[in-house]
Amino acid sequence: MFAGAVGSGAATEFSAFLRMYRELPNIDAILLNPRGERVPEEAAAQYAVASALARYASDTNFDRICQYLNRMPTEFRVLCVRDATIREPSVRLTAGYVKWAVENHHALA
């Protein structure tokens, strides 16, 4: 149906996006249960989650975000923290950020 409306290339990309989107964990669920919520296995989904967490980051929830990030590959942890601190500099004052920065000092250089 999509292929008829937008062409087969765009329809294939859209179908792949929908498949990935349906697999993503809920950001609110991550913030409520950072140690128990599932971490996606696909890099594209990890990128999406890291970006969403950076967007939602604040000084009141960053400790929980760091708990979840500790279960993700380093490149996505760095991406999220970098984007979060640019958007919301106050997260640098949280215990979660300080602990993350000490544990990941090699990635900050």
N, C-alpha and C positions, 0 to 999 in steps of 0.2 A: 504494500500500500504506500509506504513512504517513498519507495523507489519511483513509483509513478508520479509522485508529486515533486520530488526534488532531485531525482537521478539516483543511480545505483551507488555511486561513490559516497555521496552525502548520507544516503540511507544506511549504508554499511557503518559509517562513522557514528551516526546517531544510535544505531542499534548497539554498538560497542559501548557507547557512553551510557545508555540505559542499563545495560548489563552491569557495568561497574557501579553506577549510581545506586542500584538496588542492593549492592553488597556493602556499601559504606555504613559504618556504625554511626549512630545518632550522636551529634556533638553534645547535646544535653546529657545523654546517657554516659558519655565519657567523663564529663565534668562531675557527675554524681557518683560514678564508680570507676575511677581511673585505673585501678589495679585489676579490675575484673572485666572491663569491656574489651571486646575482641579487637586485635590489631590486624588490619587487612594484610594479605600476603603480597598482592600485586603492587609494584612500584607506583603506578598511576594512582591507585587508591590511597597509598601512603602519602603521596604528594598532596592529594586533595584533602586528606584529614589534617596533615600538618599545616596547610594553608588556612583551613577553616579554624583550627585551634589558634593560630596566630591572630586571626581576625577577632576571635572572641576573648583573647587574653586581656586580663586586667590584674591589678594588684591584689584583688580579692580571690582570684581563682588560679593564679599562675602556679602555686604550689601543686595543685591537682593536675594541671596541664603537664608539669614536669614529671610527675609520677607516671603519667601515660607515656610521655615521650621517651622515658628511660627504657621502654619496651620496643622502641622503633630503631631502625638503622640510623647511624650517626648522621648521615647527610640530611635526613629529614628532621632530626632533632635540631641541627644547626639552622636549617631553613626556617623552622618554626620560631626558634628563639630570636634569630636575627630579625625576621619580619615583625614579631611581636614587640621587640624593644624599639624598633623604628616607629611603629604605630603608637605604642603606649610606653614611653620611657620609664614610667613608674614601676614597671615590672622588675626593673633592675634592683629595686629596693626590697624585693621579697626574699624570704629564706630559700624558696625553691630555685630562684635564679642564682643566688650565691652558691648553693650546693651544686647546681648544674654547671656553673662556670668553673668551679674547682675541679669537678670530675671530668670536664671536657675542655680544659685549658688548651690542650693540643689542637683542638679544632678552631679555637678562637684566633690563633696566630696568623 
